[in-house]
């Protein structure tokens, strides 16, 4: 009888150990999934925010390059009309110098503005990624604490 009771106790202990192991494994897996979900949600939110920001910035950059093209073409047409009315070689040289100066000024202004917009996009993206990483870390810690 004693052997039977000993065997039964060992069997109960084995079942308890197995149940504990399964419970621990389940809790660990659940915690890992919660952390993964929190991290994924953070990155998805950051990705969405960056995409919206890039859409707005790319639209502004597209408008900027269109304005540059319009100014450069308008300046070229004006130059062509003045050249047709020029009366001597000195006037042609003066017109050419003015044209090149205006074109250089147009491109310099537009390049400066584009550079500022691109810098803004870069700063926004960096800030968004930094914020997402911080939020993801916080949510992962919260999930780990549960």
Residue pairs with C-beta under 8 A, 6 or more apart in sequence:
31 143
31 144
31 146
34 143
34 146
35 140
35 143
35 144
37 143
38 136
38 139
38 140
38 142
38 143
39 136
39 139
39 140
41 139
42 132
42 133
42 135
42 136
42 139
43 132
43 136
45 132
45 135
46 128
46 129
46 131
46 132
49 128
49 132
50 124
50 125
50 128
50 129
53 121
53 124
53 125
53 128
54 121
54 125
57 117
57 120
57 121
57 124
60 117
61 114
61 117
61 118
61 121
64 110
64 113
64 114
64 117
65 110
65 114
67 110
68 106
68 107
68 110
71 106
71 110
72 103
72 106
72 107
75 99
75 102
75 103
75 106
76 99
76 103
79 95
79 96
79 98
79 99
82 95
83 92
83 95
86 92
86 95
